[in-house]
């Protein structure tokens, strides 16, 4: 059985899809191509990809809806691809649960680098290996963030979070009361120079606040004009 990581490529432009597949195959990825949203959802269940490259403008079910449906059942990383470069489109994609967003036309080397970077940061529980008992975990009243098995327990209940949200929360909570700029958070969580703007961080903070409310002894605080901190009392 092949140990290659699998990439599902969803793009209605056959030439672009084949070109992406060629780049990734040269980097020893296993690829599968589909050209519409309905086929993407079917292929997701059948192919079980490690990552999805998802075009937004698809016939029938568009990329946004594909992202919604995948996120309803899986945290598989998604990189959106689009000729739309407006901030609104990027923010919407991130709010729906995408892990990254690239504008067309894109550089092939950058695409491969983005794929590798996202995959490095996504480690499903089934792939976790015991590191001699080294568990990365922080705990506060009514909140437990475990980076080893990518789980969050809040008020006694497991909270589903995409990898980047969980990593951002863990990073902040691991350094209570320390202020981080948006640029520092981008650099640490995304691990490369993110082409876009710092609203990426704002979007992820907004989604975190929708899932966990301020507590009497801790909260995710905005430091106006600078960035964010995990504030404790």
N, C-alpha and C positions, 0 to 999 in steps of 0.2 A: 504494500500500500504506500502511495506517495505521501511524503511529509511536507510537500509544498503547500504554502498558504494559498488559499483560493480567493480570487477577486471576481465579483460579479460586475460586469460592465453593462450599464443601461444607457443606451444612446440611440436615437432614431437615425442618426447619420452613420451609415455603414462604414464609410471611409474613416471617420474619426474613431469609431469603435475598434476597427481593425488595427489602426495605428496604435491606439492605447494598448491593445492586446499584445502587439508586437513588442512595444517597450517593456511591458511587464513580464512577458515570457522570457525576454533576454535576461531579466533579473531573477529568473527561476520562480516566478509565480505561476500558478495554474489559473487560467482565465476562462470565463464563460460569458458570451455576449447575447443580449436580448435587445429588442428595438422598441418595445412599448411597455407601458406601466403594468398591464395585466400579465404579460409574460414575465415581467420582473418579479411580481409577487409569487407566481408559480415557481419560477426558478429559484427564488430565495428558499423555499421549503425543500426543493429537490436537490439543489446544488450545495446548500449550507455553506455560504461563503464566509470568509473571515473578515471581509470588507466589501462595501458596495461603492462603486463609482456611479453616481446617479445624475443624469442630465435632468434638468427641470422641465424643458419643453418637450413633452412626449405626447404622442397621439393617444386619445382615450384618457386613461388615468394619468394625470401629470405627476411630475417628480415630487411635488409637495405632498400629494395624497399617498404616494408610494412610501414616502418617509414616515408619514403618520401611521400607516398600517404596519410597517415594519417595527416602528417604535412601540406599538401597542403590544408586541409580543417578544421583542428582542432588543438587546443593547449592542448588536453588531455595528461596528463603526460605519459611518456613512460620510463620504466626501461628495458634496454637491458640485456639479459642473454646469455653468451657465454663461450665456453671452450677456446676461443681465448683470450690470456692474453697479447698480444703485445700492446704496446703503440699506434701503428698505428690504430689498430682495435678500441680501446677505443676512440681515437680522431675522427675517422671517424664517429662513432656512435653519439658522441656529436655534431659534425658538422652538422649532418643530423637532429638534433633536439631532441635527446634523453635527458632525464633529469638525468639519472644515468645509470651506467653500472656495472654489477656484473659478476664475473668470476665463472664458474662451476669448481669443486663442491663448493657450498656455504653453510653456516650455516643457518639453518632455522630461528633462532632467529634474525640473522642479516637481512635476507630477509624481515621479517615482519617489523623490525625497519626501513628499507629503504622505504618500501611501506608507512608506517605511516608518515615518515618524508617528503616524497615528497607530499603526499596528504595534509599535514598541510600547505605546502607552496603554494599550488595551490588553489586559490579561484576564480572560474569563476565569471564573473559579475552577473550572475543570482543567485549566492549564497551570494552575498554581502548583508549585512544588514546595515542599517543606524546606525552608532554609535554616535548618538546625534550630528550629524553634524561634526564629527571628520574626516576630509578628509586629507589623506596623499598625498601631492602633492608638487612638486618642479617645478619652472619655470625659464627659462632663455630665452634670445632672440631666437625666432624660435624653442624653445624646451619646451615641457610640459610633465612631467612624473607623472602620477597619479597612485599611488599604491592602492588606494581605489577601483577603477574599472579596474585596470590593463590595462591602456591604455597609449600610447605614441603618442603625436602629434608633428611632426617634419616638419618644413616648410609648415605648414597648412594642412598636410596630416597625417592620422592615419597610424602608423607603426605596423605591426604584429610582436609580439615577444613572444617566449615561456616564461613561468613564471620566470625561473631562469635568463634569460637575462634581463628581465625588473627589477627584484629585484636587480640584480647587478648594473645596471645603476642607479636605484633610490638610492641605498646605497652610491655609489660614489658621485652622484650629491647632496646628502643631506649633505655632508661634503666637500664643495669645498676646493681645494688646500691641503687637508689632504692626506698624503701618507699612503696606506695600503699595507701590504705584501700579497703575494698570500695565505699564510697560514691563515691570518686574514680573507681574503675574503672567503676562503673555509669554515672556521668555522662559519662565520656569515650567509652566503647564504645557505649553505647546512645543517648546523645545527647539524652535527655529524662528526665524524672523517672519512673523505673520504678516502677509501682505493684505492689508485691509486697514481697519482702524481699531482703536481701543474699545469701541462699543462691543466688541466680542466679549470682553470681560464683563461689561455691564449687563449684557444679555444673560450670561451664565449666573451672575449674582441674582438677577431678577428671578430666574427659574429656581434657584436655591431658596430664596425667600418665600416663594410660593409653596414650597414643600416643607420648610421648617420655620416656624414662627420664633420671634424673639422670646427668650427665656428670662426669668428673673435674675439668673446668674451669668448669662452669656447672650451674645447677639452678633450678627454680622453687621458691622457699623460702616457707614460711609464717612470717609474723611474728605470733606469737600475740597476740591481743587487738587487732591493728591491721589487718593485711591480708596483702599478698604483695609479693614482689620477685623479680627475675631476678638471682640471686646468681652472681657470677663470682669466680674466684680468680686 
